[in-house]
Amino acid sequence: MRTILLTGASSGIGAYCTRALKADGWRVFATARKEKDIAVLRAEGVEAFYLDYREPESIAALVTAVLERTGGRLDALYNNGAHAQAGAVEDLPVEALREQFEANVFGWHDLTRRIIPVMRAQGHGRLVHCSSILGMMPARFRGAYCASKYAVEGLMLSLRQELVDSGVHVSLIEPGPVVSDIHRNGMSWFLKHVDYAGSVHKAGYRKQLEQLRAGAGHSSMQANPDVVYRALRHALLSRRPRPHYVVTVPAKAGVLLRRLLPASLLYRVLARNV
């Protein structure tokens, strides 16, 4: 039975992929931060564990627990857990960026580094990372999140080159809008770090907060998580996994625009898209 460690399994993409992989016959080791979410996963027969990317000790404990159960082997890792810090760059304190990078970059790096020796020793493995179209182009009020995803892209594509001929493959999945709670959950981070009432951007913030509170995050533009799972499945099973999997129509359109438009025009278009 193939084994995979998948993070951020409490909701959205991670929850969907956990259940789909289990249905496809994988032995799934899934993570969540909240005990109630871990309990739900375990009730469904998933081997679930606590993980907070910001806590190195939880990363170390997770790897130890998983490898004890697999006899020291692991076929795949899917880094998916993340949070989205919203806010204009000028409104974000440095601490907000530190927390964003701890969760979205440094924790991923730590977990991946601990798994690489296992995969090198067994001569095969798949390291798949859920990036974003926002790791390929910027967006207003998403500077911290974009920066973290740009960092993931550079880090993991460099790793891909370093693992050539090792039997270990690295892939990035780059979704556009997908049905998920990431932005709704990100409201707490926004309110924690941004003084929106005193910001020059308060009108733009107010519009976005109203949309989130009204549930507009689940719009017709958002794809079902199955589109991500199909990309993940290819990255896990293909003899030649791709370095990039751009998924959803808006993400593919964004990549096309980036190729066709001069940078100055592209960024003007993106600046109006809020």
Order of alpha helices (4+ residues) and beta strands (2+ residues): beta-alpha-beta-alpha-beta-alpha-beta-alpha-alpha-beta-alpha-beta-alpha-alpha-alpha-beta-alpha-alpha
